Amino acid sequence: MVAQVKITVLRRTLNDDFLTECGTHIWEPCSAFCEGQEFTVGQDANMPAGFCSWAWCDIQKYVLTLARGGDFVGSKPGVTVACCTDGYRPVFFKIERIAPERV
């Protein structure tokens, strides 16, 4: 059985020092998300509506692992933290398995 998974935006960051050294212009933190924003991944395990496709590619493996009952070393059971791979302005996500409702 595949469980639902909740994704919560924990933090949007900006690495100004990397932009100064390697970037071509100064950006703002990622505008695709807001801190505290939540998304639910259904039992179909598809990307939620309105989610950044680049970030989804980066965290999908964590979502699917939790959805299928797996856990991660160093994380509490049913939860982990992951981020997108934008080196200049990464976004951090809390990813947690939602226990199915009992009927």
Phi, psi and omega per residue, in radians:
M1 nan 2.429 3.126
V2 -1.744 2.184 3.139
A3 -1.521 2.761 2.992
Q4 -1.300 2.726 -3.131
V5 -2.315 2.400 3.075
K6 -1.832 2.334 3.084
I7 -1.977 2.177 3.112
T8 -2.076 2.284 3.089
V9 -1.309 2.017 -3.132
L10 -1.519 -0.819 -3.029
R11 -2.763 2.408 2.966
R12 -1.829 2.233 -3.077
T13 -2.076 2.929 3.116
L14 -2.516 2.131 3.140
N15 -1.718 1.427 -3.109
D16 -0.987 -0.667 -3.113
D17 -1.115 -0.643 3.091
F18 -1.198 -0.703 3.119
L19 -1.106 -0.713 3.138
T20 -1.108 -0.746 -3.082
E21 -1.389 -0.683 -2.955
C22 -2.126 -0.305 -3.024
G23 -1.479 2.943 3.127
T24 -1.769 -0.311 3.074
H25 -2.775 2.896 -3.128
I26 -1.568 2.266 3.125
W27 -1.861 2.974 2.970
E28 -1.704 2.907 3.012
P29 -0.986 2.740 -3.099
C30 -0.823 2.274 -3.131
S31 -1.665 0.010 -3.133
A32 -1.353 -0.343 -3.068
F33 -2.332 2.858 3.015
C34 -2.251 2.519 3.083
E35 -0.987 2.395 3.141
G36 1.532 -0.198 3.138
Q37 -1.103 2.451 -3.106
E38 -2.161 2.543 3.086
F39 -2.329 2.558 3.064
T40 -2.037 2.285 3.061
V41 -1.726 2.093 -3.103
G42 -1.315 -3.120 -3.130
Q43 -1.150 -0.256 3.062
D44 -1.333 -0.229 3.105
A45 1.061 0.479 3.091
N46 -1.533 2.762 3.098
M47 -1.036 2.304 3.137
P48 -1.169 2.616 3.097
A49 -1.026 2.379 3.100
G50 1.462 0.028 -3.132
F51 -1.518 2.492 3.122
C52 -1.148 2.192 -3.091
S53 -1.157 -0.541 3.094
W54 -1.170 -0.801 3.121
A55 -1.131 -0.681 3.126
W56 -1.044 -0.752 3.102
C57 -1.024 -0.614 -3.113
D58 -1.319 -0.610 -3.028
I59 -1.880 -0.082 -3.068
Q60 -0.969 -0.690 -3.119
K61 -1.091 -0.588 3.099
Y62 -1.264 -0.719 3.113
V63 -1.061 -0.845 -3.104
L64 -1.148 -0.661 3.107
T65 -1.065 -0.838 3.124
L66 -1.159 -0.699 -3.125
A67 -1.068 -0.542 -3.108
R68 -1.683 0.226 3.017
G69 1.658 0.006 3.138
G70 -1.396 2.890 3.101
D71 -2.348 2.998 -3.092
F72 -2.123 2.410 3.080
V73 -1.057 2.333 3.121
G74 1.552 -0.120 3.110
S75 -2.024 2.654 3.030
K76 -1.083 2.641 3.116
P77 -0.984 2.328 3.065
G78 1.448 0.126 -3.101
V79 -2.593 2.631 3.005
T80 -2.749 3.009 3.069
V81 -2.136 2.379 3.116
A82 -2.497 2.921 3.133
C83 -2.471 2.845 3.037
C84 -1.354 2.844 -3.029
T85 -1.681 0.385 3.034
D86 -1.271 1.834 -3.070
G87 -1.128 -0.460 -3.130
Y88 -1.448 -0.639 -3.069
R89 -2.560 1.160 -3.123
P90 -1.194 2.640 3.075
V91 -2.025 2.334 -3.123
F92 -1.807 2.408 -3.075
F93 -2.183 2.422 2.917
K94 -1.609 2.250 -3.101
I95 -2.115 2.133 -3.078
E96 -2.414 2.439 3.103
R97 -1.269 2.378 3.095
I98 -1.764 2.110 3.134
A99 -1.107 2.332 3.122
P100 -1.103 2.488 3.118
E101 -1.213 2.431 3.101
R102 -1.564 2.391 -3.121
V103 -1.903 nan nan
